Amino acid sequence: MNRRISCIDGWRAIAAIGVLFTHTLGILNHPSLYLGPVDLFQVVNIWGNGVHLFFIISGFCFLLVMSKNKDYSLKALLRFWKKRWLRIAPAFYIACIVYGLHRYGSFSRELLFSLFANFIFLQTYIPGTSIAALFWSLSVEWLFYIMLPPIFILIKSFGYIPIIVGMLIVGFLLNLLHYCGYIYAGDFGWYYTIFANFEHFGWGMLLGFIFKEQILSRSFLSGITGFFLGLFVSYTGKIFFYSAFVKYMGNWGFIFESAGPLIMTLGFSIMILSSLRNSFINKIFSNGVLVFLGRISYSFYLWHMLVLELCFQYFRQYISISAAGTVVLIIITLIFLIPFSYVSYNLLESFYFKLSANRQTSNYSSYP
């Protein structure tokens, strides 16, 4: 599969813009925009969980790619990991260096150690080595790549559904054990580990299986009704792990905190399914602007925080701490971020796609 799926690029764009939106709210100390009793910014901010949406998309894409593979030799697995490294490492490493110099001012022993931890994608697990908070997702993504071949070896033996359902169950149980205080209790950043996010890739893989096998093609989940049902489910999941709700539920709060992300990403998956199947929704997510932003979404994600902080620093006098200020800051950031991301994509990412197009020796080379 060499062709990209346009509406998936559209969803990548939604994920990237959502992350920018939530970080803009954070830098402005979370202003509100009320319509009656409803804070519209909090309503829209569900897309601030865009990283989870990226994880679903990864699971979806790799199910489609790796389901065609029949070679699980060590050589094939090393080739797969090499391709994944070539895809994400060049842009990520450059971003690490730039963010690091911005943070530390110059090269130092602390920066070099932090760069090393980030370069091996273990910064989340080595205290004091975070260069930029947003880079936790790259660690999760890489560890998922490491786990993918063993997962597909199990799928080859036991089938898709048992293994994918097992991933979802294991992910939920890991979160449940954490929030019960049995594993990684305390201040450890559980939310930013592969253990806390394993389940989201599982939903993506299930979505990929449903899409590949044309299951539920005539179901209401594949239409507009399914899209709004998915939206409802995603908001329900978001509410479940909202801190005020968890506190309100008292001794039972840990169950909702554990299940909330799983339910939220189920809703995201249903919405993506409807966009893949329904022509009207597909056209919305396949429009040229979203597809373009989706193509450059990796560079967009890597650089958005630095550009956002610099824009706020240099244009602060024109930006009020308000809803209007939020919109102004987002617009200013996009003016600089989009062309910068496009240049980054062409310099640090596009070579990978050209390389993959020229080397069709393995089914691993495709990435929809």
N, C-alpha and C positions, 0 to 999 in steps of 0.2 A: 504494500500500500504506500504509494509515493505521493498521492495527492493529499493536500490538507483539507480538512473539513471546515468550511467557512464559518459555520455558526459556532464551532468550538473556539475558533479565533475570536469570535465575538464575545464568548464567555470569558476568555482570557482578558479581554479588554475590560469587561465589567469587574473582574476580580482586581485588576491593577488599579482602576479608578477608585474602587471601593477602599482599597488600602490607603491610597492617597487621601481620600476623604476623611477616614478615621484618624489618620496622623495629623491632618490639618486641624481637626477638632481638638486633638490633644495639645498641639502647640499653642492653640488659642484658649486653652483651659476650658474646653467643652461648652461653648455658648449654645443657647437653645433657640429654637424657632417654633413658637407655639401657634397652633391652629385650634382655638378653644383649649381644651385640657390636654391636647396631644402635642408632644414635642416632635415635630416632623424630622428633625435631625436624628433623633433616636430611632425613628421608624426607618429612615434611609440607612442608618448606620449598621444594619444587618450585613450590608455589603462590605463593612469593615472587616468581616471575616473572609475576605477575599483569598487569604492564604489557604484556607480550607477548600475553597473552590478550586484553587490551583492543584491541590492534592487529588481531588476527585478527577480533574482533567488528566493528570498524570496516570492515575490508575486506569482510566478509560482508554487512553492512547496506547499504553503498553499492553493492555489486554489484546487490542486489535493487532499490534505489531508482533508480540511474542507468541500469540496463538498459532501463527503460521510457521513457527520455528520447529524443527525436528532434531536439531543438533544441540545436545547439552554436554558436549565434551568440555574439558577444561580449557582448551584452546578457544572454543566458541564463547565460553563465558568470559574469558579474559578479553576477547575482542569486543564483547558487549560492554564491559566496564570501561574499556578504553574509549569507545565511542561516547559513552555517557560523560566521561571525564572531559573529552574534547568539546562536548556540547555546553557544559556549564562552567568549566574551570577558567578558561581564558578571561571571560568578562568578569567573573566573580573575583578572580585574583587581582585584576587591575582595580576593581572597585574596593577591595580590601586595602590595597596600598594607598589609594587616594583617601578613603575614609580614615585610615590610620594616620596618615600625615596630617589630615585636617584635625584629628583629635589630639595627637601627641605633639604636633608642631615640627617634629623632625624624627629621624630614625633613632631608636633607642633600644636598649636591651628588652624592655617591656614590650615595645611594639614588635620587635622581631619574634619574640615568643608568642605573642598574640597572633601574628601573621602565620606562624607555623601551625598553631592550633586550628586556625580557620582554613588553612590550605589542606589540612587532612580532614576537614569537616567535623571536628570534634569540639568546637569552641563551646558548645552548650554544656559539655560534660567536664570541661577543664575550667575551674573557677578563675575569674579575673581575666579571661582571654577574649571577651566579647569586644569586637571593634565597632560594630553597629548592631543595634538590637534586632533589626529586620533580618539579619543573616542567619538567624536560627532556622529559618525555613529551608535554607540550602543544605544544612546538616541533615535535616529530616529527609529531604529529597534524595540526597546521596545514599543515606542508609537504606532507603527504600530500594534504590537501584541494586545495592548489595544483596538485598533479600529477594529480589525478583526471580533470579534463576532458580534458587531452591523452591520458591513458591510454585513455579511452573513445572518443576520436576514432580512435586506432589500432585499438581493438577493432572499431569500425565498419568499418574498412578491411580488417583481417586476421583478425578472428574472436577469440573469447574465449580458446581454448586456446593459440594461439601467443603472444599477448601476456602472458597470465598465467604461462605456463611461462617466457617470456622474463624476466619480473620475478623469478622464483625464481632463474634462472640468474645474472642480473645481480647480485642480492643476494648470492648465494654468492661470486661472483667478486670483488665489492668487498671482502667480508670476507677472502677469501683474499689479495688484494693488500695489504690493510692488515696482516694478521698475518705476511705475508712481509716487511713493512717498506718496501713501495713507495709507499703513499699514507698520509698522516697518521700517520707513524711517531712514536714518542716518547710524550710525556705527554699528547698531545691526547686528549680524552675521546671516542674513536671510538664506544664502546658506546652513547653517548647521542645519536648523530646519526641523521638520516633514512637515511644511507647504510648504517649497520649494521642498520637495522630495516626496510628496504624490503621484504625478502622475507616478513616476517610478514604484512603486508597482502596480499601475493600469495596466501598460503595461505587467508586469509579470503575473498578474491575467488573462488578456486577452489571453496571450500566453498559460497559463495553460488551459483555457477554449477551445481554438482552438485545443490544443493537446488532451485533454480529449474527445472531441466530434468528433475528426478526421475530422475537417473542413480544407479545403484547402489542403487536402492530395495529390491531383493531380495538385496543382497549381505550377506555376514556382517559387513561393516563397519558396517551399519546396526543391528546387534543388540548384545546384551550382550557377545558375543565381541569385537566391534569396539571397544567401550568399553575393555575390559581390554587389547586390543592397543594402542590409542592410549595408554593409561597406560604400558605397557611402552616404547613408542617414545619417549614424552616423557621418561621417566627415563633412557633410553639417551642421548638428546640432551643432557640436563642433565649427565650424567657426562662426556660428551665435552668440554665446555668448563669442567669443574671444574678449578681451577688445579692441584691435586695430580696429576690424571690427565694434564693437558697437560704438566706437568713430567716425569712418568714416561715419556711417549712420546718425549721427547728431540727430535731434529731433525724428527720427524714431527708434533710436537704442534700446530703451526700449522694443519694440515689439520683435526684434530679440533676445535680452537678455532673454526675458521671454519664447520665443518659442524654443530657442536653445537646452536646456537640454531635453525637451520633444521630439524633433526631434531626438536628438542623441540616446536616449534610445529606441525610436522606431526602429532605425537601429540596435541596439544591439539585440532587440527582434526578428527581422527578421533573423538575423544571427543564433541565438539560435534555431529558428524554423527550419531552413535549416539543422542544425546539428542534430536535433532530427529525421528528416525525410529522409535525404539523407545518404545512407550507407557509401559512401566514406568520407564525412565530419564527419559523426558520428565516424568512425574509428580513424580519426585524433584526435578528442577531447576525445576519450575514451581510448587513449593509456595509458599504465601502469604508466608512469611517471606523467602525468597530473592528472590521477585519484588519485594517491597517494598524490600529493600535494593538490588536491582538498579536500581530506579527512581531512587533517591537516590545511586547509586554515584559519580556525578561529584562531587557535593558531598562525599560521604564521602571520596573520594580526595584532593580539594583540601585538606581540613581535618584529615585524620587525623594528620599529622605534628605539627602545632601542638598539637592536643589531647593526643596521646600524650606529647609533651615536657612539657606543663604538668601532666598527671596524674602523670607520674614525679616531677616537681619537688615537687609538693604532697603526694604520698602516699608519698614515698620511704621514710619510716620504717616503712611497713607492707609494703614490697616487698623480698623477699630476691633476691639475684642467683642464681637457681636456676630449675629447671623450674616449680616451684610459683609462684615470683614472676612468671614469664612469664605464666602463666594469670591470676593476680590482676591484673596490669597490663593485660592485654587486656580483661578483664571491666570494670575501672574505666573504661578508655578508651571502651569501647562504651557504657557507661551515659551518658556525656556526649556522645559523638560522634554517636550515632544521632539523638537529638532535634535536635542542632545542625545536622546534615546535612539533616534534614527541613525545618527552618526555612529553611536556605540554599536548598534546592531550590524551596520555594514562593516565596521572595522573588526569587531570581536566575535560576531556570531555567524554572519552570512557564509564565511568560509566553510563552516561545518556542513551546511546544507548543500553547497557545491561539492564537497567531498563525498557526502552520502549519495548524491546523484550520480557521481562518477564511479562509485564502488557498489555494485549490486551483488557482491559475493555473499551477502548474508541478509536474511530477513530483518535482522536487528537494525539495519541502516535506516529504515523508514520511521517516520514520526508524524502522524496526522495532526 
